[in-house]
């Protein structure tokens, strides 16, 4: 399972007991991971989509 997240102002408290085998990876580094070949492009497209939504999410 993959979540694309963006930081928000405030403090994020990690809850390691909730999920295992997780870590933060910048979109630019996804291509270095062992993933299906289309996955890095999918992540980049999702990040672009989220960045376009950002103004509406902050209002």
Buried (B, 14 or more C-beta within 10 A) or exposed (E): EEEBEEEEEEEEEEEEEEEEEEEEEEBEEBEEEEEEEEBBEBBBEBBEEBEEEEEEEEE
